[in-house]
C-alpha cells in the first residue's frame, strides 16, 4: 500500500511537470506577431542585414551612361522594420517601369542578405521582380532586427522619375511564429531631374499578402512550403494544447485518487 501511494504521488508530480513544460512551450511558440513594414530605401548608406541608415523615399541620380548595358548604375534596398525575430520566409514583389530601368538578376542584386543559406526563389518578369527566400529545414540562420532583405542592382535606361512599388509583401519570423501583418512602402529615383515635392509611389503601397513565392518568373509557387510551415505550427500548437490539458487532468485525477486512498486508509 505504501509503495502504491509513492508511485501515484510520483505520477501526479510527473503529470504536473509535463503539463507545465508543455504550457511553457506553447507560451514560447504562440506569441502574437505584430505588424512590420517592408519598404524601399533609394539610398543604401548605413544599411546592413541588422541595421538601417536614414531611409530615402526619393533619390536624385545624375546619369550619363549607356542605356541598358547590363551594368549596375545604382542600387536600392528592400528593407524590413518592426520585428526583433529572424526571418523564416519572405516575399517581396517589387514593381517598376521597365522602359526606364531594368533590375539586374546577377550581382549586385542579392536576395539573401538577411537570410544566408536560405533557398532563393526570386523570379523576374517585365516590370516586376519577385524576390523571395525560405528556410525549409534547419539551421535557420536568419539575422534578426531591422535591416536589408534584398539589395537590388538597377540598370538605368532613360531619364525621368522612376517609381518603385510593391505588388505584394509577406513575412514570417523564426520557427513557431505566424505570418505578420505587413505594410509596404515604395519609393522613387529621379534620373537627371529633381525629386517631386511629395513623391507618390506607383502603384500605391499594398497592405500585406501571403507567402506565395514565385520562382524563375513563372507562375510556379513555393507558397505551399511556407503554408505547410504555418500549418505545422498550428497543428503542433493544438496538439500540444490537448496534451497539456490531458496532463493536467491526469495530474489532478492522480492527486485526488491518492488523497482519497490516504484518507480512507
N, C-alpha and C positions, 0 to 999 in steps of 0.2 A: 504493500500500500504506500509506504514512504517513497519507494522507488518511482511508482506511478505519479505521485504528486510532483516529484522533482522533474520527471520527464515532461509533464504537462506544463509546469511552470517554464521549463526551457522552451517548449513550443510557443507559449504565449510571448515570451521575450523575443524569440526569433521572428515571430509574426509581426510584432511591433517594429522591430528593427528593419525588416524588409519593407514594411509599409512606409516607414519614414524615408528609407532610401529611394523608393520609387517616387514618392511625392517630391523629394528634393530634386530628383531627375526631371520631373515634369516642370518644376519651377524654373529649372535652368534652361530647358529646351523650348518652352512655350511662351517665352517673354513676348510682349507686344512689340511689333515693329513699327517705328514711327516713320513719318514722311521724309523722303530725301529729294534732293534736286540733282538732275543731270543737266549740265549746261555746256555751252561752248565759250571758251576763252580765246579771243582772237589774237592775244599776245602772250606767249608762254613763259615769260621771265618769272622765275621763282617757283614754277610748278614742278613737282616731283610726284612719285607714287603716293607719298604720305604728306604732302604739303601743297598749299596753293598760294601763289602770289596775288597781286591785285588782279581782279577779273576785268578784262576789257571786252565790252559788248560790241565795240566797233574799233577797227584799226585802219589808219591811213597808210597805204603802201605805195611807194614810188616804184614803178616797174617800167623797164625799157628793154625787156628780154624778148626772146623768140617765142611766139605763141605756140603753146602745146608741143614743147620739145622733150617732154618726159623727164624734166629736171624740176626739183622742188624749188619754187620761188618763195614760198612762205610755209610756215607750219602753224597749225592751231591745235588746241586741246579739247577733247571731250572730258569733262571732269565730273566727279560725284562729290556731293557735300551733304552732311547731316547724319552720317552713320559712323558709329565707333567700331563696328564689327568689320570683318574682312569679307570680300565678295565671294560668293559661290558661283554665281552666274549673272550675266547682264546682257542686255540687248539694246543697242542704240542705233536707230536708223536715221542717219544724217542726210538731209536734202539740200540741194544747191542747184544753181543754174549751170548746166553742163556746157552751154555755149561760151561761158566766161571763165570757167575753172574746171579742171579735172582733179579728182582725188587719186593720188598715186597708190598703187597696190603694193609696191615694194617700199623699202626704206626711203625716207624716214618715217613712213607710216608704221605704227607699232600698236596693235590692239591688245597687247598683253602686259602693259606696263604695271598695272595693279594686280595682275593675276599670272605671275610667272609659272610656266609649266602647264597652264590650262590648255584645253583644246580650243583652237582658234577656228571659229565658224563664221568668219566675216564673208560677206558677199558684195559684189559690185555690179550696179546697173547704171544706166544713163540717168544722171541727176540724183542718184541715191546710193549711199554706201551703208550697208547694214553690218555694222561692227558688232560682233558678239563673241563671247567666250564662256566656257563652262568647265567646272571640275566634275568629272564623272566619278572619279574614285580618289581616295586619299593618296598622297598627302595634299591637303588643301593649303596652298602657300599664298593665298591672297593677302594683300597688305591693307591693314585697317585704316580708317580715318579718311578725312577729306583729301583729295588728290586727283591726279590724272589717271583716267581709264585708258584713253587712246590718244596718241599723238598722230596727227593727220598731216601728211605732206600734200601741198597744193601746187599744181602746175597751172600758172595763170595764162589765160589766152586772150584777154581783152581788158580794156579799161572800163571803169564804171563801178557801181555799187553791186557787190556780190553778197546776196543774203543766204544765210545758212539756217536751217531749222531742223526740227525732228518730226519724222513720220511716226515714231514710236520710241518710248524709253521704258525699260523694265529692269528690275534689280532685285537680287536675292542675296542675303548675307550668309554668314557662316552656317555650317550644318545645324539643323534643328530649328532654323528660323523660317518664317513665311515670307512671301513676296511683299516688298514695301509698296506703299502708295508713292508714286513718282510724279513730280512735275518736271517739265523740260523747258529750257530757255535757249533761244537761238542767238545769233549774232551776225555781224556784217564785216566785210573787208571792203574798204573804199580804195580802189585802184586808180591812182593818179588823179584823185579828187578828194574833197573833204568829206568827213563823216556827216550824215544828216544830224540835225539838232536833236531829234528824238527817233533813234533807229527803231524800226519795227520789223522783226524777223518775219520772213515769208517762207513757208506757211506759218500761221500763228502757233505758239507753243502748244503741244498736245498735253493731255493730262493722263499720265500713267500708261498702262499697257500690260501685256502678258509676255512672259518669256517665250518667245517663238523665234528662235534664232535661225535665219536662213543661211545657207552655205552656197558659195560659188555663184551668187546672183540668180539662182534658180528658185523655184517655189518649194524646194525641199526644205523641210523644217526639222530642227532638232529640239523643238519645244517640248516634245514628249519626254525627253530626258530630264529636263528641269521640272516638268509637271510630275513625273514619276518621283523625283526627289521630294517635292512638296507633298505628294500623296503619301509617300512612305513616311514622311514626318508626321502627317495627320494620323496614319494608321498606327504608328508607334505610340502616338500621344494617347489615343483611345484605348489601345491595348494596355498601355502602362497604367492608365486611369482605372480600367477594370481590374487589373492585377492588384493595384494599390487598395482598391475598395475591398477586394476579396481577402487580402492580407489583414486589413483592419477588422473585417468581420470574423475571420479565423482567430485573430488575437483576442477579440472581445469574447467570443464563444468559448475559447480555451480557458481564458481567465475566469469566466463565470462558472464553467464546469469545475474548475479546480477549487474555486471558493465554495461552491455547493458541496463538493466532496469533503472538503475540510470541515465545513460546518456540520454536516451530517455525521462525520466520524468523531 
